[in-house]
Amino acid sequence: MKDVSPENLPNLIACPKCDALYEVGFVDKGDRARCDRCHHPLIARRRDAGLFIIAMSSAAFILVIAALFVPFIKIQRLGFQNETTILDAALAFSDGPMIILSLATVGLIVGLPATRLGLTIYTLTPLVFDRRPWPGARRAFWLSETLKPWSMVEIFVIGTAVALVKLTDLARVELGPAFWMFAALVILVIVKDTFTCRWSVWRALEK
């Protein structure tokens, strides 16, 4: 059992998978640490990871906002065709009590991913340039991590793809630019989360 006195808390790290407790010494850039019990990655300090994460987050943020205003799908049947954007689809439920569903749709599809990306950029930007963290940076990073399980863009993309496959029996369906933007967004978010060493970010915020 490690000493868990208040003075030693900053040097301890718990495995998020099996709760094993470790004392962390000096970790240089490029080094990695895994849990001895379950082999889950605990620390993965990559060189110049901060700038890379900011670049990925900025690109993803631009994609998620731009995807609101370009066609998501185009449907053609019997000589008629219709294009719709994500914003149009959400606003279709904006009458009466269905406005709650409309707001929830926009929030889950666009709001949460954009919020997470914005919070990541806010947290890391001063750290990358060796500046003091901006006000509320710790809370911003905590909120970004808390929202992660609820920001499921990949589920939206997969569900939409399955629904569109079923629609092809009834009409001609073409995927619009917004669909491919969301597909690219999924990749960028996964890469961003993979490169983020949360231990390094928390240590930098504590300093």
C-alpha positions as CSV (number, residue, x, y, z in Angstrom):
1,M,0.0,0.0,0.0
2,K,1.4,3.4,-1.0
3,D,1.5,6.3,1.3
4,V,-1.6,8.3,0.5
5,S,-0.8,11.3,2.7
6,P,-1.8,14.7,1.2
7,E,1.9,15.5,0.4
8,N,2.2,12.4,-1.7
9,L,-1.1,12.7,-3.7
10,P,0.4,14.6,-6.7
11,N,2.8,11.6,-7.2
12,L,0.1,8.9,-7.3
13,I,-1.8,7.7,-10.3
14,A,-4.7,5.1,-10.3
15,C,-5.4,2.8,-13.3
16,P,-8.8,3.7,-14.7
17,K,-9.5,0.1,-15.5
18,C,-8.5,-1.9,-12.4
19,D,-7.8,0.8,-9.8
20,A,-4.2,-0.2,-9.1
21,L,-2.3,2.6,-7.5
22,Y,1.2,3.6,-8.6
23,E,3.7,6.2,-7.6
24,V,4.9,8.2,-10.5
25,G,8.5,9.5,-10.8
26,F,10.0,11.6,-13.6
27,V,8.4,10.8,-17.0
28,D,10.3,12.2,-20.0
29,K,8.7,13.1,-23.3
30,G,8.4,10.0,-25.4
31,D,8.1,7.7,-22.4
32,R,5.1,5.5,-21.7
33,A,3.8,3.7,-18.6
34,R,1.3,0.8,-18.5
35,C,-0.5,-0.8,-15.6
36,D,1.3,-4.0,-14.5
37,R,-2.0,-5.7,-13.6
38,C,-4.1,-5.0,-16.7
39,H,-1.6,-3.4,-19.1
40,H,-3.9,-0.3,-19.6
41,P,-1.9,2.8,-20.8
42,L,-1.4,5.2,-17.9
43,I,1.0,7.7,-19.3
44,A,2.0,8.3,-22.9
45,R,4.0,11.5,-23.3
46,R,4.4,12.2,-27.0
47,R,6.7,14.9,-28.4
48,D,4.9,18.0,-29.7
49,A,1.6,16.3,-28.9
50,G,0.0,19.6,-27.7
51,L,0.3,21.3,-31.0
52,F,-1.0,18.2,-32.8
53,I,-4.0,17.9,-30.5
54,I,-4.8,21.6,-31.0
55,A,-4.6,21.2,-34.7
56,M,-6.9,18.1,-34.7
57,S,-9.4,19.8,-32.4
58,S,-9.5,23.0,-34.5
59,A,-10.0,21.1,-37.7
60,A,-12.7,19.0,-36.1
61,F,-14.4,22.1,-34.7
62,I,-14.5,23.7,-38.1
63,L,-16.0,20.5,-39.6
64,V,-18.8,20.2,-37.0
65,I,-19.9,23.8,-37.5
66,A,-19.6,23.7,-41.3
67,A,-21.6,20.5,-41.5
68,L,-24.7,22.3,-40.2
69,F,-25.1,24.4,-43.3
70,V,-24.3,22.0,-46.2
71,P,-26.5,19.2,-47.4
72,F,-26.4,15.9,-45.5
73,I,-28.4,13.8,-47.9
74,K,-30.2,14.1,-51.2
75,I,-33.2,12.0,-51.9
76,Q,-34.7,11.5,-55.4
77,R,-37.9,9.6,-56.3
78,L,-40.2,9.8,-59.3
79,G,-38.5,12.9,-60.7
80,F,-38.7,14.8,-57.4
81,Q,-35.6,15.5,-55.3
82,N,-35.0,17.1,-51.9
83,E,-31.8,18.1,-50.1
84,T,-31.7,18.5,-46.3
85,T,-29.1,19.7,-43.8
86,I,-28.7,18.6,-40.2
87,L,-30.1,21.9,-39.1
88,D,-33.2,21.5,-41.3
89,A,-33.8,18.0,-40.0
90,A,-33.7,19.3,-36.4
91,L,-35.9,22.3,-37.0
92,A,-38.5,20.0,-38.6
93,F,-39.5,19.1,-35.0
94,S,-39.5,22.6,-33.7
95,D,-43.3,23.0,-33.4
96,G,-45.0,22.7,-30.0
97,P,-43.6,20.2,-27.4
98,M,-41.5,18.6,-30.1
99,I,-39.0,21.5,-29.8
100,I,-37.5,19.6,-26.8
101,L,-36.6,16.8,-29.2
102,S,-35.3,19.3,-31.7
103,L,-33.0,20.9,-29.1
104,A,-31.8,17.5,-27.8
105,T,-31.0,16.4,-31.4
106,V,-28.9,19.5,-32.1
107,G,-27.2,19.3,-28.7
108,L,-26.2,15.7,-28.9
109,I,-25.1,15.7,-32.6
110,V,-23.4,19.1,-32.7
111,G,-23.4,20.8,-29.3
112,L,-21.5,18.2,-27.2
113,P,-18.7,17.5,-29.8
114,A,-18.2,21.2,-30.4
115,T,-18.1,22.0,-26.7
116,R,-15.5,19.2,-26.0
117,L,-13.3,20.5,-28.8
118,G,-13.6,24.1,-27.7
119,L,-12.7,23.2,-24.1
120,T,-9.7,21.2,-25.3
121,I,-8.4,24.1,-27.3
122,Y,-9.0,26.5,-24.4
123,T,-7.1,24.2,-22.0
124,L,-4.1,23.4,-24.1
125,T,-3.4,26.6,-26.0
126,P,-1.5,28.4,-23.2
127,L,0.2,25.2,-22.0
128,V,1.7,24.6,-25.5
129,F,3.2,28.1,-25.5
130,D,4.5,27.8,-22.0
131,R,2.1,30.3,-20.6
132,R,0.0,30.3,-17.4
133,P,-3.3,28.4,-17.8
134,W,-6.2,30.6,-18.6
135,P,-8.9,31.1,-15.9
136,G,-11.0,28.1,-15.4
137,A,-8.7,25.8,-17.4
138,R,-8.9,23.0,-14.8
139,R,-12.7,23.0,-14.8
140,A,-12.7,23.2,-18.6
141,F,-10.6,20.1,-19.0
142,W,-12.6,18.3,-16.3
143,L,-15.8,19.1,-18.2
144,S,-14.3,18.0,-21.5
145,E,-13.4,14.6,-20.0
146,T,-16.8,14.3,-18.3
147,L,-18.7,14.9,-21.6
148,K,-16.6,12.3,-23.4
149,P,-19.0,9.4,-22.9
150,W,-22.0,11.5,-24.1
151,S,-20.3,12.8,-27.3
152,M,-21.0,9.9,-29.6
153,V,-20.6,11.2,-33.1
154,E,-19.5,7.8,-34.4
155,I,-22.9,6.3,-33.2
156,F,-24.7,9.0,-35.2
157,V,-22.7,8.3,-38.3
158,I,-23.1,4.6,-38.1
159,G,-26.9,4.9,-37.4
160,T,-27.3,7.3,-40.3
161,A,-25.5,5.0,-42.6
162,V,-27.7,2.0,-41.6
163,A,-30.9,4.1,-42.1
164,L,-29.7,5.3,-45.5
165,V,-29.0,1.8,-46.7
166,K,-32.7,0.9,-45.9
167,L,-33.9,4.0,-47.7
168,T,-32.2,2.9,-51.0
169,D,-35.1,0.4,-51.5
170,L,-37.6,3.3,-51.7
171,A,-35.7,6.1,-53.4
172,R,-32.3,7.1,-54.7
173,V,-30.2,8.4,-51.9
174,E,-27.0,10.4,-52.2
175,L,-24.7,11.3,-49.4
176,G,-24.0,15.0,-49.1
177,P,-20.8,16.8,-47.9
178,A,-22.1,17.0,-44.3
179,F,-22.1,13.2,-44.0
180,W,-18.4,13.0,-45.1
181,M,-17.6,15.9,-42.8
182,F,-19.0,13.9,-39.9
183,A,-17.1,10.8,-41.0
184,A,-13.9,12.8,-41.0
185,L,-14.9,14.3,-37.6
186,V,-15.1,10.8,-36.1
187,I,-11.5,10.0,-37.2
188,L,-10.1,13.4,-36.0
189,V,-11.8,13.0,-32.6
190,I,-10.4,9.4,-32.2
191,V,-6.9,10.5,-33.1
192,K,-7.2,13.5,-30.8
193,D,-8.3,11.4,-27.8
194,T,-5.6,8.8,-28.5
195,F,-2.8,11.5,-28.5
196,T,-4.1,13.2,-25.3
197,C,-2.1,12.2,-22.3
198,R,-4.4,13.2,-19.5
199,W,-1.8,12.8,-16.8
200,S,0.5,15.3,-18.6
201,V,-2.3,17.8,-19.0
202,W,-3.3,17.6,-15.3
203,R,0.3,17.9,-14.2
204,A,0.8,21.0,-16.4
205,L,-2.4,22.6,-15.0
206,E,-1.3,21.9,-11.4
207,K,2.0,23.7,-12.0
